[in-house]
């Protein structure tokens, strides 16, 4: 809103200045005219760069808004499927939602959502533990870790390692979490990562 208005006012001021400089350029000759012409071209390039940056920022903002709408729609579908007792579809959507959050490094947000949905639909937890999605096991393991349910966290982390990860950074995070629990809780490391 305000940024666009400021940009429009700035643009009209710049246009007025450009017209004045063109008149000055026409009236000037020699080195002074060349300097004014060079300055005018420099200002034109600066303005073009400013407009391009503003356009990129608007595109990023629109993309983020679209992504948030998709996330909200997926959350609604997950709740809908869970309400109907259709936990397999809910887990598949949880997996997709988790991938989006992982891509954005929003681990806490997806963990909080999992906690909320599991609290509302405890049967969903069973569906997650029997799924074949590494990321769903990782998030559930992280929730158990936060709740100090370490043996369940280790079980979910180990279960996650049986499947392929879409993102190696997530796998590395899982391995670090698993190692921390095993060391801190003095658990049997040999039973850990294979």
N, C-alpha and C positions, 0 to 999 in steps of 0.2 A: 504494500500500500504506500507507505510514506517513502520508501526507497525509490519506488517507481516514479512518484511525483517529483522527488528531488532530482532524479536522473532526467526527467522531462524538462524541469526548469533549467538544470545545468546544460542540457542539450540545446535549449532555445537560447540561453546566454552565449553558448559556444557558437551557435549559428550566427547570432548577431555580431559577435566578435569576428567571425570568419568573413562576413560580408564587409565589415569595416576594414579588415585587413586586405581584402581583395581590392577595395577602392583605393586604399593606401598603396597597394602594389601597382595598380594601374598608374597612379600618380608618381610613384617612385621610379627611378631609373638606376641602372648600374648596380653597384655592390649593395646599396640599401634595399633595392627591390629584390635582389637575389636572397638576401638575409631574411626578408619578410616572407618570401616564397618558401624558403627552407623551413622557417618556423611554422608556417601554416601547414605544411606537409607533416611536420612532427606532431602538431596538435591533432591533425586528422588521424594519424596512426594511433595516438594515445586514446582518442575517442573511440576508434574502432575496437581497440583492445578492451576498453572499459565495457562497451556494449557486449562484446563476446563473453567476458567474464560474468556479466550479469545474466546473460542467456544461459550459460552453463549452470550457474547457481539455481536458476529457476527450474532447469531440467532435473537437477539433482533433487530439488525439493519435491517436484512432482513425482519422481521415481520413489522417493521415500514415502510419500503419501499413498501411492498405489500399493507399495509393499505393506504398509500398515493396514490398509483395507483388506489385503489378502490374508494377513495374519489374523485380523479380527474375524474374517469369514471362516478361516480354518478353526479357530477357537470355538466359534458357534457350532460348526459341524461336529467337532469333537464332543462338545456337550450334548448335542442332539443325538449322536450315535450312542453315547454313553447312557443317556436317558432311556433310549430304546433297548438297551442291553446289547447293542451291536459293538462289542469291544474290539473285535478284529479290525474293523474299519477305523475305529477311534485310534487304535495303536498305529495304524498306517499313517493317519493324519498327524499323530504326535511325532512320528518319525520325520515326516516332511517339515513340520513346524520346527522341530529341533534342528534340522539341517539349515533352515533359514536363520535361526538364532545363532547357531554355531558360526555360520558364515559372517555374521555381524559381531562375533565375539560377545554375545549377550548370554553368557552361561547362567548367570544368576536369574535372569528373567525366565528362561525356559525351566529352570529348576523350580522357581516359585510357581509357575503355571502347573507343572507336574504335581507339586504338592497340593495345590488347590483342587485340581481335578480328581486326584486320588482320594483326597479327604471327602469330596462329594460323592465319589463312586469307588468305594474300596475294591470292588470286583475288577476294576480296570488294572489294578496293581498286578493281579494274577495274570492278566492278559499280557502285560508288559514283560513280566518275568519269563513268559513262554514265547516271546516274540523272537524273531531272527534279525533284529535290527541292532547293530552295535551301539548306535547313539542312544537308543531308548534305554538300554542297559546301563550305559555310562551315566545318563542323567539320573536314573533311579539309584545307582550306586552312590552318586554324589549326594543325593537326598539322604540316603541312609548314613553316609559319612557325616553330614551336617547334624543328623539326629543321634550321632554317636552309636549307631547300630552297625558296628564295624564288621562283624562277621558277615552280615547281609550285604554290606557295601563291597567287601572282598568278593563274595559270591557273584554279585552283579558285574563287577569289573572283570573278573575272570571269564564270566559268560560273554561279556562284550568282546573280549579278545579272541573269541572263537569265530567272529564274523569280520568281514571286510569293513574298513572305515572309508568314508568318502573323503575324509580330511586327515592327513597325517598329523597335523598339529593337535587335533582332538585325541588321536591315539596316544601321542606323546603326553598330553595332559592326563589322560587316564593312567598311563604307566607311572607317572610321577605320583598321582594320588594313591594308586595301589601300593607303590613302594613306601610312601610315607606311612600309610596305615599299618603295613606289615612291620615296619621298623618301630614305629611309635607304640604300637600295641603288642610288640614282641611276639608276633605271630610267626608261624612256620613259613619262611621265605621259600623253601623248596616246593611248597604247594602253590606258590604264586605263579609268575609268568613262566610259560614253557618256551 
